Amino acid sequence: MRKVVLYSLLLVGGLAVAQFLPTDNPGLHWTIRVLTMVALSFIMIHVGYEFELDKSRPRQYGWDYFVAFTAAAFPWVFCTLYFVFVMSPSTLWGEGELWKEMLLQARFASPTSAGVLFAMLAAAGLAATWVFRKARILAIFDDLDTILLMIPLKMAMVGFRWQLAVVVLVIVMLLWMAWRYLHRLRAPTTWPWVIGYSVAIAASSEVIYILSKAIDQTVPLHLEVLLPAFVLGAMLARPVNHDVHRNDALADHEHGPASAGEQRVSTIVSSVFMVLVGLSMPAIRGPQDGAMAAEVGTQASAASSLVASNTSFPGWDWIAIHVLAITVLSNLGKMFPAFVYRREAHWRQRLAVAIGMWPRGEVGAGVLVISISYGIGGPVLTVAALSLAVNLLLTGVFILIVKRLLLAVPEPDAISVATAPAPPAVP
């Protein structure tokens, strides 16, 4: 558990430093964002490398996708309703512009931070468990749903654009490649090569973003690195004698090749990633600053936001109450996995999966930055950013709860064996 404590401290340290970073330095924020994408790509390539897929059970993955959809949709719906009916003036409840703004801002609550979750679970020595395997699928589908659900929101903000159809096409193509070429790509998998792959993926994503922004600044093509990196890792061929779970039960085990050198580099990258996630968080400002952070090259005024221009700052005591309420609602929205998979696992394991989906991070922060780029601000944005920060600070606590829930609970295979009828006695 020392790694969990270390990663938690690094997250908190990065978040603390983020409060003092200048918001008018685009180069600095761009560097942090790109480095975060490189580190996330490295982690996700290794997660894909260890990924196992049973192609004989496609219906099971369809059900997993539905469960992940609820984990992405319920927090979004709960937070949107709270932002509209609790934090917005009643005179605006019927305004379509208000609903568009709140739907966009509430998206921050949906995506589980897959990189943070996987690194923390592995650091807690849980990488060989049913909880990790299930959370891995759900978190990836969860972030995929976040990307897909952002498309109709962007259409509501700027209208239909061809770029949005391209995003869907690329996602479908990547998923097909992972299914068709699972662990069949013969390519080096040592850490210098994986870092090279990560840099290439992050660079490609950034180049596509810059070029598409030059074509149409209102709807740039922003392809998250999480899915391409995971798909590449899933395509990489593994040694014939590769044992996926050989060292997973060890607290020091990270995903990827199991040699000591590879594990050491993976730990370093995960540690750097935790700091970068903290640095990526929007800085928290007072009532005089509606926009808490600025996207690179974008300066948007909160005065253009409908709700910001009609809502006064309620005071920090009410902000604290709203942050608590939004944090509780967003995490309650992640609880559906605890009520399903009854044939697969013990209730404590199902509850552990649901709680494991609570950590948020860089993807949620990215949603807030998109909101700012559209000129949306005000108390709601302050509450959203603070809730994201609180959730991030509690990541280590969430993982400790998961660890506690799994104490003395046998793995599902062991459960099925223990509950199977005894064979007839041999005369």
N, C-alpha and C positions, 0 to 999 in steps of 0.2 A: 504493500500500500504506500510505500515511500514515493513511488512515481506519481500516484494520484495526488499526494500532497504537493509534490514538486510542480506538477502541471497546474494545479489549482493556484499556487503562488505565482507562477509565471503568467497565468491568465489575469489575475488580479493586478500584478505589476504592470502588464501591458495596458490594462484599462485605466490604471491610475496615471500613467504617463500620457495616455491619449487626451486627458483633460487639459494638458498644458501644451499640446501641439498647436502651432499656429494654423488657423483655418484658411488663411490666405496664401498658403504655400502649395500650389498644385503639384509641383514636382515631388514634394515629400509624400503627399497622400498617394500619388501615382506609384511611387516606389514601394510603399507599404502594401498597396493593393496587388501589385505584380508579384512581389515576394510571397505574399500570402497565397496567391494562386499557384506559384511554383511548389511551395511546401504542401499545399493541399493535394496537388497532382501527385507528388511523391507518395503521400500516404494512401491515396486512392488507387494508385497503380498496385501497391502492395496488397491492398484489400482485395482488388480484383484478382491478383495472382493467387490468393488463397481461396478464392470463391469456388464453390462446388455447385453444380446445377444438375438436377435430375430431370432430364428431358422427357422422361416417361410420365411426368406429373405436371403438365402445363396448366391443368385446372387449379392445382394448388397455388401456383404463382398468380393466377387470375384472382383468387381469393385474397392472397397477400396484397395484391395491388389495391383491391377494394378496401382492405383494412388500412393500408397506408393512405388511401384517399381520405378516409374519415379523419385520420390523424393530421392531415393537411387542411381539411375543410372545416372541421368543427371549431378549432381555435379561431380560425378566420371569421366564421359566422358569429361566434360568441363575442369576440372583441369588436366586430363591426356594430353589433346591436348595442353594446355598451357605449361605444363612442358616439353613436347617434342619439340614443334615448336617455343617456345619463350625462354626457359631457357636451352635448350640442343644444342650442336654444330650441325650444319646442316649435317656434315659428318657422324653423328651417327643416323640420322633419319631412315635409313633403317635397323638398327641393331635390331634384335629381342630381345636381352638382354636388350637394352634400354627401349623398350616398356614394358617388364615385370617389370622392376624396377619402371617405372613411373606409370604403372597401379596399382602397389601395394602401392606406396606412396600416390597416389591420392585418395585411399580409405578412408583416414582420413576425407575427406570432406563430405562423404556420411551420416554416421549415426547421426540422431538426438539424443541428450542425453535425453532419456525418463525420467529418474529420475529427472534431472534438470528441464525439461519442466513441468512435472506434479506438482512438488513442487512449482514452480514459479506461474503457473496458479492458483493453489489452494490458494496460498498466496495473489494473486490479487483478490480473491473473484469470480473467473470465473468457478468454478468447476460445476456449475449447467447449464452451457451454452452449446449450440450446438457446439460451437467451441471446448470446452474441450472434449466433447464426440467424436467428429470426430478426433481431434488431438490425442486422446488416442489410437484409432484404428490405425491411420496412423503411429504414432511413433513406436508402437510395431511392425507392419508389416515392417516398415523402417529398424529397427534394425535386424529383422529376415532376410530381404533381404541382409543386410550387411554380416551376417554370411554365408548365402548361396553363395553369390558372392565371398567370400574369398576362397571358396573351389576350384573353377577352377584356381584361382590365385596361391594357394599353389601347385596345381598339376603342374602348369607351372614352379614353382620354384624347386620342388623336385620330380616331377613325381607322378603317381597314388599311393595312399596308402590306405589300408583298413580302416584306422582311419577316412578318409574323408567320406566314406560311412556310418560309424557308426554315425557320426554327423547328417547326413541327416535323418537316421532312428530314432534317438532320437527326433529330431525336429518334425517329422511326428507323433510320438507316443504322444508327449506332446500336440500337437494341438488337436489330437483325444480325449485325456483325458479331455481337457478343454471343448470341444464340448459335449462329452457324459455325463460328471459328473458335469455340471455347477451347483454350489451352492447346491451340494448334500452330501458333505463330512461333517459328524458331528464331529467336533473337536473344541477345545477351540480357541477363537479369541482374548483374552485379550493380552495386550502388552507383558507380560513376555513370553507367549507362542509364539507370533509372532517373538520375538527376538530369541527364541530357534529355530524356524523353519528357520530363516534367517541364523543363525550360521551353522545349519545342511546343508543347501543348499550351502553356501559358502565353508564349509569344504569338502563336497562331490565333488564340482567342482575342488577344489585344489588337493584333493587326486587322482582323476581321471587324472588330468593334470600331477602330479608327477609320477604316475605309468606308464602312457602312454609314458612319456618322457624317463623313464628308459628302456622301450621296444624299442622305436625308437625316438632318440633325434631330428631328423629332422622334424617330424610331430607329435607333442604331441596333445592329445585330449584336446582342450580348450573349454569347454561348458560354455558359458556366463550365469550368474545367472539370467539375466533379464527374459528370457522366463520361466524357471522352477518356479521362484518365482511368476510370474504373473499367471501361470497355477494353482499353489497351491492356491493362493488367489481366483481365479475364481471358484475353486472346493469347497471352504469352504462354508458351509451352513450358511445362515443368519437367524436372528429371524423372526418369522412369520409376526410381525408388523413392520419390518424394512422398513424405508422410506429412499431410497437411497439419495434423494436430500433434506432431511429435513433442514439441516443447510448449504448446499453447497454455498449459496449466501453470507454467512458471510465471511469477510476477514480473520478471524482467523481459519476457518475450514480447517482441513487436512483430507485426505482420511482415512477411517477406522471407527471403532466404534466411536460414537459421544459423549461419556461421556467426562467430563472435563479432567479427568486423562488421558484418552487415547489420547485426542487431545494434551495435554501438552507433552506427550512422543513423539508423532508423530512430533511435532514441533522441539523438541530437536534432534531427529534422522535426520530430514531434514537439520537442521542447521549443524550438524556434517558432514553430507554427502557433503554439499557445500564446507566445508573446505577441506575434503578429495579429492574431485574432483580437486580443485585447486592444492593440493599437488601432485596429480597424473600426472600433466602436465609435459612434458619433459622440462628440464632446457635449456634455450637459451644460446648458446655459440657463440664464434666468429669464424673466418675463420680457426684458428688453431685446432679447435675441430670439426671434421666432425660428430662424433656420439654425440648426445646431451644428451643421457641417455642410461643406460644399463639395459637390462632385467635381472632379478635375475639369477645369474649363467652364464650370457652370456657376453662376451667381444668381440665385433666385430669391425673391423677396417674399416673406410670409404674408405680406399685404395682399398678394394676389389670391390667397386662399380664402374661400368663402367663409369657412367656419372661423379661421383666424381673425378675419376682419369683423366678425360679429360676436366674438367671445373674448372676455377679459380674463387676465391671468387670475386663477382662483386662490392663489396663495399656496405656500409650500405644504401646509398641513393637509389641504385637500388634494394636492398633487400626490402626496404620500399615500392617501387613502385610495386614490384612483390607481396608482401603481400596484398596490397590493391586490386590488380587485382584478385588474387586468392580468396580473401574473397568475393568480389562482384560476381565472377563467381560461387562459391560454393553456395551462397545464391540464385542467380538467378535460379540455378538448382532445387531449392525447390519450385518454384513458380507455378508448374502445378496445384496444388489443387485450386488455385485462379480462374482457367478457367473452372472448372467443378462444379458439385453439384448445377447447376443453378436452378433446381426444388426444392432444399432443403432449400436454404438459400440466404440471401441478399449478394450482391457483397462484402460488407464490411466484412461480416462474413467469406466469402470464402478467402478474402485477409488476414484476421486475422489468419486463419488456416495455410496458406502458411508461413506467417511470424513467426507464432508459431513454425514451424518446423526448424527454423534457429539455435536454441541453439545447440552447440556441447559440448562434454565433455569427459568423461572417455573412451567411446568406440573408439572415434577418436584417443585419445592418445594411446590406446592399439594397433591400427593399426600402428602408428609410431614406437612403441616399437618392433612390429613384423618386420618392415622394418629394424630397427637397427640390430635385431638378425640375419638377412640374410646378414649383411655387407653392407647395402645400406646407403649412406650418402651424404655429399656435400651440396651445396647451396639450392638445392631443398628441402632437409629435414629441413634446417633452415627456409625456407619460409613456409613450411607446418606447422611447430611447432608454428611459430609466428602468422600465420593466425588463427590457432586453439586458441591461447591465446587471440587474439583480439576478436574473436567471443565469447569466454567465457566471456571476460570483458564486452561485449555489451549485455549480456543476459538480464539484468534488463531493458535496453533500449528497447529491442525487446518486452518484456512483457508490458511495458508502451505503446508502439505503439499499441499492440493488444487491450489493455484496452481502448485506445482512439478510435480505430476503432469501438468498440462495444457500444459506448455511444449512447443512444437514438435509438438503433436498436432493434426492437422486436425480440423475439425468433421465429424460423421457424413456430412453431404451431400457434403463434399469427399472423404471417404473413398470413398463410393460412386462418385463421378465418377472418382477416380483408379484404382479397381480395375475399372472397367467396360471391356469389350473395345474396342479401337480400331476406329473405323469403317473399312470397306473403302476402299482407295485408289481415287481417281477416276482412270480412265485418261486 
